[in-house]
């Protein structure tokens, strides 16, 4: 299990949008994103190099929490947002390391896009 916390210099609403809006996700994570933001909804992430990953949304608490399971893999990802005096604390807990690698490389983009 991987647990990461990052404080981003942006309000919770903006960080939520960067995590859940397909256009915003395309700005910092994958080149093409589809996300059905409801429990049971699907998600697909495609990169210019031809890689594609899909997931199923398992939980949504508006502007607070998003969980999903990577399809075809034994792993879950949970994003939790909490207000901080200087922005928003983004906590990511995952059982598959693929997302944390991307998060570690691109987390600072959340507040910038």
mmCIF file of the C-alpha atoms, coordinates in Angstrom:
data_MODEL
# 
_entry.id   MODEL 
# 
loop_
_atom_site.group_PDB 
_atom_site.id 
_atom_site.type_symbol 
_atom_site.label_atom_id 
_atom_site.label_alt_id 
_atom_site.label_comp_id 
_atom_site.label_asym_id 
_atom_site.label_entity_id 
_atom_site.label_seq_id 
_atom_site.pdbx_PDB_ins_code 
_atom_site.Cartn_x 
_atom_site.Cartn_y 
_atom_site.Cartn_z 
_atom_site.occupancy 
_atom_site.B_iso_or_equiv 
_atom_site.pdbx_formal_charge 
_atom_site.auth_seq_id 
_atom_site.auth_comp_id 
_atom_site.auth_asym_id 
_atom_site.auth_atom_id 
_atom_site.pdbx_PDB_model_num 
ATOM 1   C CA . UNK A 1 1   ? 0.000   0.000  0.000   1.00 0.00 ? 1   UNK A CA 1 
ATOM 2   C CA . UNK A 1 2   ? 1.205   3.492  -0.803  1.00 0.00 ? 2   UNK A CA 1 
ATOM 3   C CA . UNK A 1 3   ? 0.080   6.554  1.141   1.00 0.00 ? 3   UNK A CA 1 
ATOM 4   C CA . UNK A 1 4   ? 0.973   10.059 -0.084  1.00 0.00 ? 4   UNK A CA 1 
ATOM 5   C CA . UNK A 1 5   ? -0.052  13.497 1.106   1.00 0.00 ? 5   UNK A CA 1 
ATOM 6   C CA . UNK A 1 6   ? 0.514   16.726 -0.792  1.00 0.00 ? 6   UNK A CA 1 
ATOM 7   C CA . UNK A 1 7   ? -0.609  20.220 0.169   1.00 0.00 ? 7   UNK A CA 1 
ATOM 8   C CA . UNK A 1 8   ? -1.502  22.128 -2.984  1.00 0.00 ? 8   UNK A CA 1 
ATOM 9   C CA . UNK A 1 9   ? -1.788  25.941 -3.032  1.00 0.00 ? 9   UNK A CA 1 
ATOM 10  C CA . UNK A 1 10  ? -5.343  25.882 -4.400  1.00 0.00 ? 10  UNK A CA 1 
ATOM 11  C CA . UNK A 1 11  ? -8.856  25.711 -2.928  1.00 0.00 ? 11  UNK A CA 1 
ATOM 12  C CA . UNK A 1 12  ? -10.446 22.268 -2.555  1.00 0.00 ? 12  UNK A CA 1 
ATOM 13  C CA . UNK A 1 13  ? -12.937 23.000 -5.361  1.00 0.00 ? 13  UNK A CA 1 
ATOM 14  C CA . UNK A 1 14  ? -10.117 23.597 -7.867  1.00 0.00 ? 14  UNK A CA 1 
ATOM 15  C CA . UNK A 1 15  ? -8.221  20.478 -6.837  1.00 0.00 ? 15  UNK A CA 1 
ATOM 16  C CA . UNK A 1 16  ? -11.429 18.431 -7.129  1.00 0.00 ? 16  UNK A CA 1 
ATOM 17  C CA . UNK A 1 17  ? -11.969 19.788 -10.629 1.00 0.00 ? 17  UNK A CA 1 
ATOM 18  C CA . UNK A 1 18  ? -8.388  18.917 -11.598 1.00 0.00 ? 18  UNK A CA 1 
ATOM 19  C CA . UNK A 1 19  ? -9.001  15.334 -10.389 1.00 0.00 ? 19  UNK A CA 1 
ATOM 20  C CA . UNK A 1 20  ? -12.450 14.821 -11.901 1.00 0.00 ? 20  UNK A CA 1 
ATOM 21  C CA . UNK A 1 21  ? -12.864 17.001 -14.994 1.00 0.00 ? 21  UNK A CA 1 
ATOM 22  C CA . UNK A 1 22  ? -11.781 15.107 -18.123 1.00 0.00 ? 22  UNK A CA 1 
ATOM 23  C CA . UNK A 1 23  ? -10.274 18.201 -19.749 1.00 0.00 ? 23  UNK A CA 1 
ATOM 24  C CA . UNK A 1 24  ? -8.307  19.103 -16.618 1.00 0.00 ? 24  UNK A CA 1 
ATOM 25  C CA . UNK A 1 25  ? -7.072  15.508 -16.244 1.00 0.00 ? 25  UNK A CA 1 
ATOM 26  C CA . UNK A 1 26  ? -5.943  15.619 -19.863 1.00 0.00 ? 26  UNK A CA 1 
ATOM 27  C CA . UNK A 1 27  ? -3.876  18.708 -19.006 1.00 0.00 ? 27  UNK A CA 1 
ATOM 28  C CA . UNK A 1 28  ? -1.739  16.958 -16.398 1.00 0.00 ? 28  UNK A CA 1 
ATOM 29  C CA . UNK A 1 29  ? -2.231  13.187 -16.440 1.00 0.00 ? 29  UNK A CA 1 
ATOM 30  C CA . UNK A 1 30  ? -3.303  11.488 -19.665 1.00 0.00 ? 30  UNK A CA 1 
ATOM 31  C CA . UNK A 1 31  ? -3.770  12.849 -23.163 1.00 0.00 ? 31  UNK A CA 1 
ATOM 32  C CA . UNK A 1 32  ? -7.349  11.619 -23.521 1.00 0.00 ? 32  UNK A CA 1 
ATOM 33  C CA . UNK A 1 33  ? -9.633  10.998 -20.554 1.00 0.00 ? 33  UNK A CA 1 
ATOM 34  C CA . UNK A 1 34  ? -13.215 9.789  -20.155 1.00 0.00 ? 34  UNK A CA 1 
ATOM 35  C CA . UNK A 1 35  ? -14.678 9.744  -16.638 1.00 0.00 ? 35  UNK A CA 1 
ATOM 36  C CA . UNK A 1 36  ? -18.203 8.838  -15.551 1.00 0.00 ? 36  UNK A CA 1 
ATOM 37  C CA . UNK A 1 37  ? -18.178 10.349 -12.068 1.00 0.00 ? 37  UNK A CA 1 
ATOM 38  C CA . UNK A 1 38  ? -20.642 8.086  -10.256 1.00 0.00 ? 38  UNK A CA 1 
ATOM 39  C CA . UNK A 1 39  ? -20.301 4.770  -8.444  1.00 0.00 ? 39  UNK A CA 1 
ATOM 40  C CA . UNK A 1 40  ? -20.103 2.058  -11.095 1.00 0.00 ? 40  UNK A CA 1 
ATOM 41  C CA . UNK A 1 41  ? -19.085 4.580  -13.739 1.00 0.00 ? 41  UNK A CA 1 
ATOM 42  C CA . UNK A 1 42  ? -16.202 3.883  -16.066 1.00 0.00 ? 42  UNK A CA 1 
ATOM 43  C CA . UNK A 1 43  ? -12.969 5.747  -16.600 1.00 0.00 ? 43  UNK A CA 1 
ATOM 44  C CA . UNK A 1 44  ? -10.402 5.476  -19.360 1.00 0.00 ? 44  UNK A CA 1 
ATOM 45  C CA . UNK A 1 45  ? -7.019  7.130  -19.617 1.00 0.00 ? 45  UNK A CA 1 
ATOM 46  C CA . UNK A 1 46  ? -5.105  7.136  -22.909 1.00 0.00 ? 46  UNK A CA 1 
ATOM 47  C CA . UNK A 1 47  ? -1.638  8.456  -23.599 1.00 0.00 ? 47  UNK A CA 1 
ATOM 48  C CA . UNK A 1 48  ? -0.017  9.490  -26.888 1.00 0.00 ? 48  UNK A CA 1 
ATOM 49  C CA . UNK A 1 49  ? 2.367   6.521  -26.656 1.00 0.00 ? 49  UNK A CA 1 
ATOM 50  C CA . UNK A 1 50  ? -0.606  4.153  -27.091 1.00 0.00 ? 50  UNK A CA 1 
ATOM 51  C CA . UNK A 1 51  ? -0.931  3.109  -23.452 1.00 0.00 ? 51  UNK A CA 1 
ATOM 52  C CA . UNK A 1 52  ? -4.483  2.869  -22.139 1.00 0.00 ? 52  UNK A CA 1 
ATOM 53  C CA . UNK A 1 53  ? -5.790  2.055  -18.660 1.00 0.00 ? 53  UNK A CA 1 
ATOM 54  C CA . UNK A 1 54  ? -9.377  1.705  -17.545 1.00 0.00 ? 54  UNK A CA 1 
ATOM 55  C CA . UNK A 1 55  ? -10.978 1.881  -14.130 1.00 0.00 ? 55  UNK A CA 1 
ATOM 56  C CA . UNK A 1 56  ? -14.339 1.677  -12.396 1.00 0.00 ? 56  UNK A CA 1 
ATOM 57  C CA . UNK A 1 57  ? -15.439 4.428  -10.016 1.00 0.00 ? 57  UNK A CA 1 
ATOM 58  C CA . UNK A 1 58  ? -16.373 2.912  -6.654  1.00 0.00 ? 58  UNK A CA 1 
ATOM 59  C CA . UNK A 1 59  ? -17.171 5.989  -4.576  1.00 0.00 ? 59  UNK A CA 1 
ATOM 60  C CA . UNK A 1 60  ? -17.750 9.732  -4.871  1.00 0.00 ? 60  UNK A CA 1 
ATOM 61  C CA . UNK A 1 61  ? -18.239 12.360 -2.172  1.00 0.00 ? 61  UNK A CA 1 
ATOM 62  C CA . UNK A 1 62  ? -18.416 15.658 -4.032  1.00 0.00 ? 62  UNK A CA 1 
ATOM 63  C CA . UNK A 1 63  ? -15.271 17.753 -3.517  1.00 0.00 ? 63  UNK A CA 1 
ATOM 64  C CA . UNK A 1 64  ? -14.132 15.422 -0.702  1.00 0.00 ? 64  UNK A CA 1 
ATOM 65  C CA . UNK A 1 65  ? -13.398 11.856 -1.843  1.00 0.00 ? 65  UNK A CA 1 
ATOM 66  C CA . UNK A 1 66  ? -13.017 9.803  -5.016  1.00 0.00 ? 66  UNK A CA 1 
ATOM 67  C CA . UNK A 1 67  ? -12.267 6.084  -5.178  1.00 0.00 ? 67  UNK A CA 1 
ATOM 68  C CA . UNK A 1 68  ? -11.802 3.747  -8.090  1.00 0.00 ? 68  UNK A CA 1 
ATOM 69  C CA . UNK A 1 69  ? -10.476 0.308  -8.972  1.00 0.00 ? 69  UNK A CA 1 
ATOM 70  C CA . UNK A 1 70  ? -8.124  -0.268 -11.874 1.00 0.00 ? 70  UNK A CA 1 
ATOM 71  C CA . UNK A 1 71  ? -9.754  -2.736 -14.275 1.00 0.00 ? 71  UNK A CA 1 
ATOM 72  C CA . UNK A 1 72  ? -7.843  -5.982 -14.730 1.00 0.00 ? 72  UNK A CA 1 
ATOM 73  C CA . UNK A 1 73  ? -5.665  -5.292 -11.692 1.00 0.00 ? 73  UNK A CA 1 
ATOM 74  C CA . UNK A 1 74  ? -5.997  -6.042 -8.019  1.00 0.00 ? 74  UNK A CA 1 
ATOM 75  C CA . UNK A 1 75  ? -5.808  -2.499 -6.752  1.00 0.00 ? 75  UNK A CA 1 
ATOM 76  C CA . UNK A 1 76  ? -7.772  0.502  -5.576  1.00 0.00 ? 76  UNK A CA 1 
ATOM 77  C CA . UNK A 1 77  ? -7.051  4.223  -5.471  1.00 0.00 ? 77  UNK A CA 1 
ATOM 78  C CA . UNK A 1 78  ? -8.567  6.678  -2.997  1.00 0.00 ? 78  UNK A CA 1 
ATOM 79  C CA . UNK A 1 79  ? -8.247  10.464 -3.206  1.00 0.00 ? 79  UNK A CA 1 
ATOM 80  C CA . UNK A 1 80  ? -9.284  12.518 -0.185  1.00 0.00 ? 80  UNK A CA 1 
ATOM 81  C CA . UNK A 1 81  ? -9.333  16.328 -0.112  1.00 0.00 ? 81  UNK A CA 1 
ATOM 82  C CA . UNK A 1 82  ? -9.133  18.377 3.087   1.00 0.00 ? 82  UNK A CA 1 
ATOM 83  C CA . UNK A 1 83  ? -8.953  22.136 3.533   1.00 0.00 ? 83  UNK A CA 1 
ATOM 84  C CA . UNK A 1 84  ? -5.655  23.517 4.818   1.00 0.00 ? 84  UNK A CA 1 
ATOM 85  C CA . UNK A 1 85  ? -4.756  27.114 5.753   1.00 0.00 ? 85  UNK A CA 1 
ATOM 86  C CA . UNK A 1 86  ? -2.532  27.347 2.654   1.00 0.00 ? 86  UNK A CA 1 
ATOM 87  C CA . UNK A 1 87  ? -4.659  25.344 0.236   1.00 0.00 ? 87  UNK A CA 1 
ATOM 88  C CA . UNK A 1 88  ? -5.815  21.742 0.034   1.00 0.00 ? 88  UNK A CA 1 
ATOM 89  C CA . UNK A 1 89  ? -4.334  18.544 1.401   1.00 0.00 ? 89  UNK A CA 1 
ATOM 90  C CA . UNK A 1 90  ? -4.611  15.799 -1.204  1.00 0.00 ? 90  UNK A CA 1 
ATOM 91  C CA . UNK A 1 91  ? -4.208  12.338 0.294   1.00 0.00 ? 91  UNK A CA 1 
ATOM 92  C CA . UNK A 1 92  ? -3.771  9.394  -2.070  1.00 0.00 ? 92  UNK A CA 1 
ATOM 93  C CA . UNK A 1 93  ? -3.930  5.809  -0.859  1.00 0.00 ? 93  UNK A CA 1 
ATOM 94  C CA . UNK A 1 94  ? -3.393  3.058  -3.386  1.00 0.00 ? 94  UNK A CA 1 
ATOM 95  C CA . UNK A 1 95  ? -2.654  -0.623 -3.584  1.00 0.00 ? 95  UNK A CA 1 
ATOM 96  C CA . UNK A 1 96  ? -1.180  -0.434 -7.105  1.00 0.00 ? 96  UNK A CA 1 
ATOM 97  C CA . UNK A 1 97  ? 1.933   1.724  -7.630  1.00 0.00 ? 97  UNK A CA 1 
ATOM 98  C CA . UNK A 1 98  ? 1.116   2.910  -11.169 1.00 0.00 ? 98  UNK A CA 1 
ATOM 99  C CA . UNK A 1 99  ? -0.909  5.968  -10.111 1.00 0.00 ? 99  UNK A CA 1 
ATOM 100 C CA . UNK A 1 100 ? 1.600   7.089  -7.472  1.00 0.00 ? 100 UNK A CA 1 
ATOM 101 C CA . UNK A 1 101 ? 4.372   7.185  -10.045 1.00 0.00 ? 101 UNK A CA 1 
ATOM 102 C CA . UNK A 1 102 ? 2.369   9.603  -12.172 1.00 0.00 ? 102 UNK A CA 1 
ATOM 103 C CA . UNK A 1 103 ? 1.223   11.521 -9.108  1.00 0.00 ? 103 UNK A CA 1 
ATOM 104 C CA . UNK A 1 104 ? 4.779   11.952 -7.873  1.00 0.00 ? 104 UNK A CA 1 
ATOM 105 C CA . UNK A 1 105 ? 5.858   13.341 -11.225 1.00 0.00 ? 105 UNK A CA 1 
ATOM 106 C CA . UNK A 1 106 ? 2.878   15.554 -11.905 1.00 0.00 ? 106 UNK A CA 1 
ATOM 107 C CA . UNK A 1 107 ? 1.198   16.513 -8.615  1.00 0.00 ? 107 UNK A CA 1 
ATOM 108 C CA . UNK A 1 108 ? 2.376   20.096 -8.723  1.00 0.00 ? 108 UNK A CA 1 
ATOM 109 C CA . UNK A 1 109 ? 0.484   20.541 -11.998 1.00 0.00 ? 109 UNK A CA 1 
ATOM 110 C CA . UNK A 1 110 ? -2.866  20.242 -10.203 1.00 0.00 ? 110 UNK A CA 1 
ATOM 111 C CA . UNK A 1 111 ? -2.702  23.776 -8.907  1.00 0.00 ? 111 UNK A CA 1 
ATOM 112 C CA . UNK A 1 112 ? -1.247  25.176 -12.105 1.00 0.00 ? 112 UNK A CA 1 
ATOM 113 C CA . UNK A 1 113 ? -3.638  23.935 -14.791 1.00 0.00 ? 113 UNK A CA 1 
# 
